[in-house]
Structure formats: C-alpha cells, structure tokens
C-alpha cells in the first residue's frame, strides 16, 4: 500500500495531466476531427421516441 501507488500525481488530478501531455493533446484533437461531425448530427425522432418511452416506464 505504500511506496508503490503511482496512480495519484502531485496535483491530485491525474486525468488533467494526461490531457495536457503531448499525447493527450494529439489524441483529443484526432478524436475530435474524426467524431465531431457525427456527434453533432441530430438524433433521429424514432430514437428519441424510444428513449422517452423507456424513461416513462
């Protein structure tokens, strides 16, 4: 339990450091280039209807 746990960084936020690394920046930009257009498409009415029906159960 002591000495070997490297999951916590000195800032207390390991995810923030991963995103600020050159690899994290490259990965984030690449994923945005690939998927932003898809994520910004409207959700089909049929799918919204199914979600609403399930939510009301």
C-alpha positions in Angstrom: 0.0 0.0 0.0 2.9 2.3 0.5 5.6 3.4 -1.9 4.2 1.6 -5.0 1.0 3.6 -5.7 1.7 5.8 -8.6 -2.0 6.4 -9.5 -2.0 9.8 -7.9 0.0 12.7 -9.1 1.3 15.6 -7.1 -1.5 17.8 -8.4 -4.1 15.3 -7.3 -5.7 15.2 -10.7 -4.1 12.5 -13.0 -6.6 13.0 -15.8 -5.8 16.6 -16.2 -2.1 15.8 -16.6 -2.9 13.1 -19.1 -4.9 15.6 -21.2 -2.1 18.2 -21.0 0.6 15.8 -22.2 1.5 16.0 -25.9 0.0 12.5 -26.5 -3.2 13.6 -24.7 -3.5 16.7 -26.8 -2.8 14.8 -30.0 -5.4 12.1 -29.1 -8.0 14.7 -28.2 -7.6 16.6 -31.5 -7.6 13.4 -33.5 -10.8 12.1 -31.9 -12.5 15.5 -32.4 -11.5 15.5 -36.1 -12.9 12.0 -36.5 -16.1 12.2 -34.5 -17.3 15.8 -34.1 -19.4 15.7 -37.3 -21.1 12.5 -36.1 -21.7 13.8 -32.6 -23.3 17.0 -33.9 -25.8 15.2 -36.1 -29.4 15.4 -34.9 -30.8 12.4 -33.0 -33.5 10.6 -35.1 -37.0 11.1 -33.9 -37.6 7.4 -33.7 -34.7 7.1 -31.2 -35.9 10.0 -29.2 -39.3 8.4 -29.0 -37.8 5.1 -27.8 -35.8 6.9 -25.1 -38.9 8.7 -23.9 -41.0 5.6 -23.8 -38.3 3.8 -21.8 -37.9 6.7 -19.4 -41.7 6.7 -18.7 -41.7 3.0 -17.7 
